[in-house]
Amino acid sequence: MTQMEQNRKFMHCPSFRDGMKTSDQSQGVEPPAFGKPIVGELFVLPLFENLAENVSYASLLDARRSKRSYSDKPMTQAELAFMLWSTQGIQSFRDKVATFRTVPSGGARHPFETYITVKNVEGLPPGLYHYLPTENLGEKKVTIERLGDLPDYDKTITEMVAGQAWAAKAPVVLFYTCIPYKSEWRYAEMSHRVVLIDLGHVGQNAMLSAVALGLGSCCMAAFDQAACDRVIGLDSLNEYTVYGVSVGTPTE
Ligand SMILES: Cc1cc2nc3c(=O)[nH]c(=O)nc-3n(C[C@H](O)[C@H](O)[C@H](O)COP(=O)(O)O)c2cc1C
């Protein structure tokens, strides 16, 4: 079988029910933690509740289009908060095992982390940030931690997104990473297909949320795995980059 054919088979799901019987969950193993240890300086972003109040759902669908050209206009912290909440915000817990969020996820596993490369957000030092959805639970208050500087921002982002230099002009790029064990705990070897399906919901919420804010976005699967994982600080096995979404004020 060629590699291409093997990859096609990856999309198959021969016996989901039997496969689940082999999972750690079915063996009584404790579920993995919801979040990662906090290591950076915390920033609590302003509430976003008055944003995107008067936009019809149909108009969002009509206006959603990938935008790859951005003005120099900074993003506000409330807009960034809205983008983060609407793609990964935690609304409630189920039995201390799962979280319910603004996106669906198979088995409510939610195997993603959100990292943000900030170029131009009002009042926020540029650099690399990480969203902490488990902070301020029960409130729509978004907390992020600052993980460090991003020297030579444009060059670094362009390398991360495999030469797509336009993305470095965006005030922020959201990088979604996957912690596969979060899904494997429940779905064992079937996890990886589920995780990719989960990811599509995150991307769609990101795009519709950007439109709701009068912003534009572009989802990116063309990224450099090694560069992204190196810049974010991931081991590429237990956590690795799976998606990028640039967001900014479109010029078109
Ligand atoms: C999974 C996925 C990966 C994508 N990767 C890229 C990318 O790396 N670079 C890019 O310019 N556009 C990327 N796009 C955007 C598509 O090119 C775009 O959705 C498509 O051309 C249709 O245009 P529309 O989004 O305006 O409807 C991606 C979209 C999806 C859903």
The ligand as an SDF file (V2000), in Angstrom:
LIG
                    3D

 31 33  0  0  0  0  0  0  0  0999 V2000
   -8.5680   23.1130    6.7690 C   0  0  0  0  0  0  0  0  0  0  0  0
   -8.2900   24.3760    5.9920 C   0  0  0  0  0  0  0  0  0  0  0  0
   -7.0000   24.7200    5.7230 C   0  0  0  0  0  0  0  0  0  0  0  0
   -6.7080   25.8980    5.0150 C   0  0  0  0  0  0  0  0  0  0  0  0
   -5.4060   26.2710    4.8470 N   0  0  0  0  0  0  0  0  0  0  0  0
   -5.1290   27.4200    4.2200 C   0  0  0  0  0  0  0  0  0  0  0  0
   -3.8030   27.8900    4.1310 C   0  0  0  0  0  0  0  0  0  0  0  0
   -2.8700   27.3080    4.6710 O   0  0  0  0  0  0  0  0  0  0  0  0
   -3.5720   29.0290    3.4560 N   0  0  0  0  0  0  0  0  0  0  0  0
   -4.5850   29.7520    2.8920 C   0  0  0  0  0  0  0  0  0  0  0  0
   -4.3100   30.7830    2.2820 O   0  0  0  0  0  0  0  0  0  0  0  0
   -5.8670   29.3540    3.0040 N   0  0  0  0  0  0  0  0  0  0  0  0
   -6.1790   28.2220    3.6570 C   0  0  0  0  0  0  0  0  0  0  0  0
   -7.4840   27.8390    3.8300 N   0  0  0  0  0  0  0  0  0  0  0  0
   -8.5590   28.6840    3.2930 C   0  0  0  0  0  0  0  0  0  0  0  0
   -9.1780   28.0640    2.0430 C   0  0  0  0  0  0  0  0  0  0  0  0
   -8.2920   28.2640    0.9570 O   0  0  0  0  0  0  0  0  0  0  0  0
  -10.5310   28.7180    1.8090 C   0  0  0  0  0  0  0  0  0  0  0  0
  -11.4050   28.3310    2.8340 O   0  0  0  0  0  0  0  0  0  0  0  0
  -11.0930   28.3220    0.4620 C   0  0  0  0  0  0  0  0  0  0  0  0
  -10.3450   28.8530   -0.5950 O   0  0  0  0  0  0  0  0  0  0  0  0
  -12.5470   28.7790    0.2990 C   0  0  0  0  0  0  0  0  0  0  0  0
  -12.6210   30.1940    0.4990 O   0  0  0  0  0  0  0  0  0  0  0  0
  -13.5780   30.8180    1.6160 P   0  0  0  0  0  0  0  0  0  0  0  0
  -13.0450   30.4020    2.9570 O   0  0  0  0  0  0  0  0  0  0  0  0
  -13.4920   32.2970    1.4110 O   0  0  0  0  0  0  0  0  0  0  0  0
  -14.9710   30.2760    1.4020 O   0  0  0  0  0  0  0  0  0  0  0  0
   -7.7690   26.7080    4.5370 C   0  0  0  0  0  0  0  0  0  0  0  0
   -9.0860   26.3520    4.8420 C   0  0  0  0  0  0  0  0  0  0  0  0
   -9.3510   25.2180    5.5820 C   0  0  0  0  0  0  0  0  0  0  0  0
  -10.7830   24.8920    5.9360 C   0  0  0  0  0  0  0  0  0  0  0  0
  1  2  1  0
  2  3  1  0
  2 30  2  0
  3  4  2  0
  4  5  1  0
  4 28  1  0
  5  6  2  0
  6  7  1  0
  6 13  1  0
  7  8  2  0
  7  9  1  0
  9 10  1  0
 10 11  2  0
 10 12  1  0
 12 13  2  0
 13 14  1  0
 14 15  1  0
 14 28  1  0
 15 16  1  0
 16 17  1  0
 16 18  1  0
 18 19  1  0
 18 20  1  0
 20 21  1  0
 20 22  1  0
 22 23  1  0
 23 24  1  0
 24 25  2  0
 24 26  1  0
 24 27  1  0
 28 29  2  0
 29 30  1  0
 30 31  1  0
M  END
$$$$
